[in-house]
Amino acid sequence: MKRIHILFLILSMGALLSSCGEDFLYKAPQGSIDQDALTNQTGIDLLTTTAYANLTENGWGASPSNWTFGSMYGGDANKGSDANDQSVLNEMETYSTLPTNSYISEKYNWVYKGAKRVNIALQTMEHVEDMDAAIQKKRNGELHFLRALFYFEGIRVFGPYLPWVDETNTDNDPKVHNDMDIYPKVLADLDIAISDLPDTQDTPGRANVWAAKALKAKVLMQKGDLTAAKPILKDVVDNGKTSNGLKYDLEEDMSANFDTYRENGKESIFAIQFSAERDNGNTGMSIAYPHGGAGAPGGCCGFFQPSQELANSYKVGPDGLPLLDNSYRNAPYTSERATRGEYIAVSNKTIPVDPRIDLAIGRFGVPYKDWGVPQNNWVRDVANGGIYLPKKHVYTKVELDAGLADGGLSAGWAPGSAMNLQYLSFRDILLLYAECLANDGELAAAMGVVNRVRTRAGQKVNFVMLNGEPAANYQIANYPSTHAAFTNKEVCIDAVRMERKLELAMEGQRWFDLARWGGNYMSSKLAEYIQFESQFLAKFAGAPVLNPARTMFPLPEGQIQTMGVDEEGNPYLVQPEPWR
């Protein structure tokens, strides 16, 4: 039998997280293990664990949080920090990405590292004879779910023309052309996952059948097949439940989705499970915290600063509704650089704003979780990054004091925490369903879903408080049935899209939404973003408009060179047409 050596990079779990669903991720020993020793139930469990672990083993470019590819590239945020640190991001944030960019190489490598781990597990499972049939079926479902997720990440970033390598290819260094649309392969993997996965699992970190259905619907939406996605989304919305048996619903308190103590709740469809062990605390976002060193939330390195475009999108009219006419870009602004006084920025607390602004964005003068109001040194370079701070994924002081986070958890010098990352969330699925309803002309039903999301956002528990009073002029209302969104399809679609922007801000979704809504739409929205942002940050003044055809990133030039050519002299990897 062919001997395959597998490197396990699995970390142990701290006792504080023993009830959070991460424990199954950290049981494999280090070292090389021969395939013969793995052809049993224990071996398959270890190999499946290794495949899951790819979710937590990622660099800043590879991170499935997609803070660079999804949020920064979509206009939620700019790079932040200063111009010299991670200068490779300068070209990405100004839409001048080159095929030699190291972040796209990281993402590409991560996709195929994960796929290879799945393939090794499936190859090994073919030779297992004494495994419990029910467990084998579950593991088969989990592995196909994970491979679909890894390739889906590749599709979202590079487009669907990627080399497909599955368990039938046993070459150590497979040479495969990228001349095939792999969407059907990904969907086939998800059909297997849906067939084999159970309703619930023994730990919440494992995928269940509802996670597979949700991922299939999300893949179909990215593909542009709303007709096929719609019934799956409805099924998930109406009947879905978490791996630990909770019926899907929105949490009343939105902060529960970004809290180590309340993770794996009813809004979490599939979450990447992190722990407070070194290099397992969301290392892919380890530089995307406020700056400032000890005493600041994270303390390093000032990247991922929200944009003025995003912040001002939360402005509302006298009726408490979003400004769908884009007049939110008119002065006065939610916050501006200060010309005098103690702080580098001042927030306008008289402007009516959606309360979600202060869940997604750190603003001067508004309490930042339990850290108090932001301090000047939390911004590394205001001229390069602006005046706002990332917030959702940043840990609280309580979590830090409890040992669930640390400023040196990542590589000994960068922050990290045990806070999960919701890769699939119920809020996302709800709004995708609203999009399908709007597309089919079911406008009242679509707006009913939007209003469900807005009702939750308007709960007083979601207001940031300062000295016993709301920290800003929070105003939010549901769309009344007399609103044009209930009778005009175009307005309805605009309302749904704006709701996704507000609800999913800084969660790595925005550019993928813009791209799937069409190249011309994407290009025009990013042009508006660049024009508006250039009023505040000089680096955007000369930024080009993204070509409408570039709804994907270029393939890494290094991979094209490494793969080489076939026996007929044809390259295995061909750059997408818009990037040639």
C-alpha positions, 0 to 999 in steps of 0.5 A, a space after each residue: 500500500 502506498 505510504 503517506 506521511 501526514 504532518 499533524 499541527 494540532 494544539 491542545 485545548 485550555 480547560 476554560 473552553 472545555 464546554 465550547 465545542 472545540 475539544 475535538 479539534 485538539 486530540 491528535 499527536 504531533 509527528 508523522 504517521 503511516 497510512 496503515 496506522 490510520 486505517 481504523 476509526 481512531 485514524 479517520 477521526 484524527 484525519 478529520 480533525 486535521 481537516 477541520 484544523 485547516 480552518 484555524 491554521 491560516 495567515 492574514 491573507 488565507 484567513 476565512 474571515 476574509 477581512 482583506 478580500 471581503 471587507 477591505 476590498 469591498 469598502 467596509 474598511 481600509 488597510 489602516 495601520 501605516 503605509 509601510 507595514 504590510 505594504 503589499 496591502 496598499 495595492 489591494 486597498 487601492 484596486 491595483 492588485 498584482 498577480 505577485 501579491 503575497 496575500 493571494 498566494 496565501 489564500 490559494 495555498 490554504 485552499 489546496 492545503 485543506 483540500 489535500 487533507 480532506 483527500 488523504 482522509 477519504 483515501 484512507 477511509 476507503 481501506 477501513 474495515 472495522 469502523 462503525 457505519 454511522 460514524 463513518 457516514 458522519 465523517 464522510 459528510 464532514 469531509 465533503 462539507 469541508 472540501 466544499 468550503 475550502 474550494 468555495 473560498 477559492 471560488 469567491 476569491 479566484 472565480 470558478 475556474 480552478 484545478 479540481 483535485 479530489 481523492 481520486 487523484 493520488 499524485 503527491 504533486 498533482 498537475 491539473 488544468 484550470 479549464 473547468 468550472 468547479 461549481 458543479 463539483 463543489 455542489 456535488 460535495 455538498 449533496 453528499 454532505 447533506 445526505 450523510 450529515 446528521 441533524 445534530 452532532 456530539 460537539 457544536 464545532 462539527 458541521 451538521 446537515 443544516 450547515 451543509 444546506 446553508 453552505 449549498 445555498 450560499 454557493 448557489 447565491 454566489 453562482 447567481 442561481 437564486 432560483 435553486 438557492 431559494 427553497 434551500 434557504 427557506 428550509 434552513 430559515 424555517 426548520 434549521 437548527 444548530 449542531 447542538 440542537 438549537 433552532 436557528 434564530 436571531 439573538 436578541 443581543 447582537 453582541 452575543 455573536 462576538 462573545 466567547 462566553 456566548 458562542 455556538 448560540 442559535 444564530 451560529 450555523 457553522 463557526 470556526 472554533 478558536 481557543 486561547 492556546 498560542 497560535 490558535 486564537 484567530 491568527 488570521 486576524 492578529 494584526 487587525 486590532 486597535 494599536 496602542 500596546 498594553 492597556 489597549 484592546 489587542 494593542 497591535 497592529 492598527 490594521 482594518 480600520 472602518 471607512 467613512 463610507 461604512 460609518 456614514 451608511 448608518 445615518 438614518 432619516 427622520 423616519 429611522 430608515 436608511 438613506 437609500 438615495 446615498 445622501 448619507 455621503 452628505 455632511 455632517 458626518 458621523 465622526 471627523 478629525 478634530 482640529 483641537 481638543 484632547 482627542 484626534 477625532 470627535 463623533 457627532 452624537 446629534 446625527 440620528 444613526 442606526 445603533 449597529 454603527 457602534 457594534 461594528 465600528 469603534 468611534 471616539 467618544 463612544 464606549 468601546 465594549 468594556 474598554 472605555 472610550 478609545 484613546 488616541 494611541 489606538 490609531 496607529 497613523 490617522 493620516 493613513 488609516 483614518 479615525 475609526 476602529 474595528 470592533 466586532 471580533 475584538 475581545 473584551 477586557 473581561 475575556 482578557 482578564 479571564 485568560 480567554 485572550 492575550 496580546 501575544 497569543 499569536 506568535 508571541 507578539 500579536 493578539 488573539 482570542 478564543 472567540 469563534 468566527 461565525 463562517 455561516 450565520 443565520 443573519 446572513 442566511 435570512 438576508 439571502 432569503 430576502 434577496 431571493 424573495 425580492 428577486 421573485 417579486 415577493 416584495 412584502 415577504 422580502 421586506 418582512 424579513 428585512 424588518 425582522 432583522 431591523 427589529 432585532 437591531 432596535 432592541 435596547 440591549 443593542 444600544 451602547 450606553 454612556 453614563 446610563 444614557 444612549 451614547 449616540 442618537 440611536 434611531 431605527 424603525 421598520 419599513 412601513 407597508 407604505 414604503 416604496 420597497 413594498 411595491 417597487 422591485 428596484 427599491 426593494 432590492 436596494 433596501 435588501 442590499 443596504 441591509 446586508 451592508 449594515 448587518 454584515 459590516 466588517 464580517 468579510 462579506 461586502 466585496 463578495 456581495 458586490 461581485 455577485 451582484 454584477 461587475 458593472 454594479 460592483 465597479 460603480 459602487 467601488 468608484 463611489 466609495 473611492 471618490 467619497 473616501 478620497 475626501 478623508 484619506 489622500 491615498 485614495 485620490 489616485 486610486 483607479 476604478 476596478 474593471 467591471 470584468 474583474 469580479 475575481 482576483 488574479 491567480 498567483 503568478 508563482 503558482 502559474 510558474 510552479 505548475 508549468 506546462 503539460 506535455 504539449 506545452 500548454 500551461 496548467 494554470 491560465 490567468 483569468 481573461 480580465 487579468 491577462 
